């Protein structure tokens, strides 16, 4: 069974998923990074991206993700086109990586930022990294120098963080400081390993 030992890790934009992944990797968990796979696929598909979205989004075989992002975030139709182009290829690659990790019969993490939005992965256990919408806004504006409008557009392109939290198997609360995040991640790690016994 595919994804038998998988734990999906998701959340909202700027909730702190990358920090949690780092902490889980230090704890010994293997991780499949859907974003990393997506970036590889994006560049592999640069020819098609160029045909569909214009030559200006590709430079020397690399896709300008920021430029492409600004195009698709402001146009739901273009976003659908991009997703239908990339997601099947991304899924195939992640499924192959998952198949390899399932053979180890140990829990592992599949980091999928848009787990709920995509509805593509049959992973039973879901970890949601939570921070309030206000914190998401603040962090996004600070981290990526987005205006309030740009930050809000990105947050609202995803399912509301509260809804994700309500549907989670495990919740890591990242509304405090780094020490609290470390404790929260450790707690979830112990719960996962405890559930495996």
N, C-alpha and C positions, 0 to 999 in steps of 0.2 A: 504494500500500500504506500503510495507516494505521500510524502510529508508526514510519515508516521511519527517521527520523533521531533518534528518541527514545532517551534514556537514563533508565531508571527510577532514582530515588534513594529508598532505603529504609533501614531499620535497625530498632532497637528503640526503645521509648519512652525518652526522656532519653539517647540516645546522641550527640546533637549535630547532628542533621540540619539544624536551622534555621541554625546557624552555618555549616555547609558550604554550604547554599543561598546564604547571603549572600556567601560567598567566591566561589562560582561565578558569581553575578550580577555581582560586581565584575570578574570575568574576562571578562565579555561574553556569558555564556550566557543565553539566554532560558529562563524557568522557568514551567511550569504547576504551580500549587500545589493539589493535590487537597484539602487541608484547607480552603483558602479557598473552593474550589468547594463543598465539603461544607457549610460554614457558610452560604453563600448559599442552597443547596438546603434546608437545615434550616429557615431562616426563611421561605422560599417555601412550604414544606410545613407551616407552623405549625398550620394548621387540622386537618390529618390527625393531626399529632403530638398535638395537644390531645385529639382524639377517642380515640386509641389509648392514650395514656399519662396522660391526665388534664389538666384545665385548669390545675392548679398549675405545670405545666412551661412554660407560655407566659405571658408578661407583655407586654402592648401589642404583640402581633405578633412578638415576639422569643422564641426558645426559650432557656430557662435551661439552658445546656449542662452546667453542673456538676451540677445536679439530675438532668437526664436521664441524664448519665453515671453517676451513683451508682446509678440504677435499673438501667441495662442492664449495668453491669459486675458487678453481684451476681446477675444473672439471665440465663443464656445464652439462654433462650427469648425474653426481651424483646429481647435484642441481635439475635437473628435476625430478629425482626419489624421492628425499626428498620432493619436493613440491607436487607431485602427492599423496604422502602418507599423508601429513599433511593438505594441503589447504582445502580439502572438509570438514574435521572435524572442522577446524578453522572457516570456513564460517558458518557452521551450528550453532556454539556457538555464533558467532557475530550476526547472524540473529535473534537468540532468544533474546539476550540482546537488540537489536534494536527494536524488536517488543514490548518489555516491555516499552522502553523509548518513542516510538511513541505514546503510549496511553496517555502520559502526554501532548501531543500537544505543546511541547516547543522545540526550537532548541537544539541539542546536537552534540557533536563531536565524530567522529569515527576516531581514530588515526591509519592510515594505511600507514606505510612507503613505501610499494610497491604498492600503489593504482593503478598507471598507468601500472606498469609492470604486475600485476595480471589480470587486466581487469575483475575482478570477481564481483565487487560491483556496483549495479545500484544506485549510489548516484550522484545526479545532481549537487549539489554545492560543489566545491572543493577549499580548502584553501591550497596554496603552500607556505611553508617557504623557502625563497630564500637566498642563499649566493653564491658567485662566486666559481668556481671550485678550484681556488687557495686557497680560504679560507677553503673550504672543506678539501683539502689536508693538510693544515697547522693544522687545528683543529684535524683531524683524527690522524695525526702523534703525536701530543701533547697529545691528550686524551687517545689513546689506545696504544701508543708506537709502532705504525706500522712503518715499513720502507717505503720509498717513493713508492717502487714497490707494497708493500702490500696495501697501502692506495689507490694507483691508481687502482689496481685490483678491490677493493671494489667499488670505485666510478664508474668505467666503467662497472660494472655488472648491473648498474641501467640505466634507461633512463636519458639522459642528463638533467641537472637541468634547462637549458634554455628552453628546449622543454616543461618541466613540467610547468614552469612559463607561457609560451605562451598559455597553455591550461587551466590555472586556472580561477576560478570565482573570487577569491580574492588572492592577493599576500601580504605576510608579509615579508618585506625586512629585513633580519638579517645580513646585511653587515657592520653594525656600532657597537655601544656599547650597553650595557644592557638598558640604558635609551631610546635609539632609539627603541629598540625592544619592550619595554613596551608601547611606544607611538603608534607604528605600530599595536601591538596587540589590544590596546584600540580602535584604529580607525576601525579595522575589526570587533571587538565586536559590536560597535555602528552601523556599516553598516548591520550586520546580524540582530540585533534587530530591526533596522529601516525597513529592508526588510520584517520582520514578521508582521508589522502593516498594 
